[in-house]
């Protein structure tokens, strides 16, 4: 797999400039795993900057009445995400700090990821990178390519249920959340796949 990933990356890295690569796909498709593999296989200084760092905090979701839809497009800050990607694309001569996401807390974590000037490859992954709306298009404009991760729906759902259980839900609550929240989000994401530069199946 590492050899295949390197072959895919080589054309992007050939120019010698910082490359901004997006990984899109539905919840549970394996985006994070693929992004980590790409960074490991790149052969250059590389870092993952996830969209999950731009989740709205639970306090803001409560204020907007969106806590029971956490993970849907409207529960993110896409304009903030686009602004960070634009800053990273400019490759300033200082460290840029990006937010991460703490799974144990289920909250974004400010300044958790350092991106030094010598990083040649920034991989960003998230569900909604290909959504055709102004804020998400602003993020897309900062990326050199976006790859779409395909996944068998039944496998994806099982991974999601297991993830939700691991972070505190009962199996029944996890399955209900997948059906009510994750599956509609996945349908939206799947409708954007035609906009990807490449489709991958892990």
N, C-alpha and C positions, 0 to 999 in steps of 0.2 A: 504493500500500500504506500509506503514512504516513497518508493521509486515513482509510482504513478503520480503522487502528489507533486513531487519535484518536477516531473515532466509538465504538469499543468501550470506550475508556478513560473517555470523558466522564462516563457515568453513575456510574462508581465514584468519580471525583474530585469530583463535584458537592457532596459534603458538606463539603468543606474540611478534613477530617481526614487524617492519614496513612493511605494505602491500602497494604495488604499483598496483593500479587497473586502467586499461584503458577502456574508453568507446568510441567505434567507431560507425560510422554510417554516412549516407549521410547528406548533408546540409538540415537543417530544420526538422530533424527527432526527435528532442527533447533531444539531448545529454546533453546540459547544464542544462535543467530542471531535468533530471535524476541524473546527477552528484550532483546537489545541494540537491536533495532528499536523495541520498546515504549518503552524509556528515551529513545531519540532523538526519538520522536514525542510524548512525553507532554506537553510544553509546561509542565512543572513540574520542580522539582528531583527527580531520580530516580536510583536506583542499583540495580545487580544484585548480589544476594547468592546465590551458587550453593550448592546442596547439596553439590557436589563438595569444598567446603572441609571437609566433615565425613567424608571418607574416613578410615579408620584408616590410620595410617602403616604402611609396609611392615614395619617392625620388629615392630609389634603383629600384623600379619597373619601374619607368620612364626611368632610365638609361639603364635597360635591355629590354625595350620595352614590358613590361608585365603588365602594369597597367590595360589594358582592359581584363586581365585574372585573376585579383586579386581573390584569393581563390582557384586557381588550385594548384596542388602539387608543381610545380616549383616556386610558389610565397611564399614559406615557407623556413625556415632554419632548415631542419630536423637534420643535424649533431649537431647544437647547442642545439636543443631540446633533442636529445639523450644524449648529454653531461650533461645537467641539470638533466635528469632523473637518470643517473648513479650516479651523486653526491647526489641526494636525496635518492636513494636506499642505499647508504653507511651510511646514518643517522649520519652526522657529529655532533659534540657536540657544534655547534653554529647555529645561524639562517641562513638559505639559502633564498635568495631573488629571486623570480621568476618573469618574466615579465607577465603582464596582457594585456588585449586588451580594449581600450576605444572606445565604440561604437559611442559615439557622434563625436569623431574625426576620427573614422575608422582607428586607428593607434595602433600599439603595444606600451605598456607603461612599461619602464624598472623598475625593482625592485618594482613592485606594490603588490606582494603577498609574505608575510612572512611565511616561513615554519620552525617553531622552532623544536628543537630536540625532544620534547615530542609528536610530531604528530605521531600517529600510523598508519593512513591511508591517503595516497595521491591518490586522484582520478584525473586522467588526461583524458580530452576528446578532440576529434578532428576527422576530417573526415578520415585521412589517416593512422591511427595507424596500420592497417593490410596490407598495401601495401607491396608487395614482391619485394622490392628494397633495396640495401645495407644500405642506410641511415635510412630508416624506420625500417628495421630489427634490426638495432642497438638500436633504441628506444624500439622496442618490447622486446628485450632481457633484458631490465630493468624492465619489468612488470611481476607481478605474474599471472595475468589473463587479458584477454581483452574480454569485453562483447560488442555485436553488438546490436544497437538499430534499430529495423525495423520500418517502417512507411508506411502508405498508400501513394502512390505517389501524388495523387490529394490533399490530406491534406497537405503533405509536401510542395508542390508548392504554395498553398494558404498562408501558414505561411511565406514562403520566400518572396512572393510578398508583403505581409503586412509589413514584416520587412524592405524591401528595401524602401517602401513608407515612413515608419516611419522615415527613416534616409535620406530622401531628394529626392528620385527619384519620378517621376510621375508614375502613374499606368502603363502606356504604357512602359516607360523605365524599370520599375521593371519586367514586364512580359518578355520583350525582354532579360533582363539580365539572368533571370531564364532559359529561353530557350537556350541561347547561352553559358552561363558559368556554372550555377548551375546544369543543367540537365546532361551535359557530366561528370561533377565531380561526380555526384550521381551515374552514371552508372559505373564509375571506382570503387567507394567505394563499390557498391553493389556486384561487382565481387570478393571482398575480404572477404565476409561474412563467407565463409566456413572455414576460418582460425580462427574464434572466438571461445572462450571457451564456450560461452553461447549467445543465441539470445533472446532479450527481445522486447516486444511490449508494449509501454507506454499506 
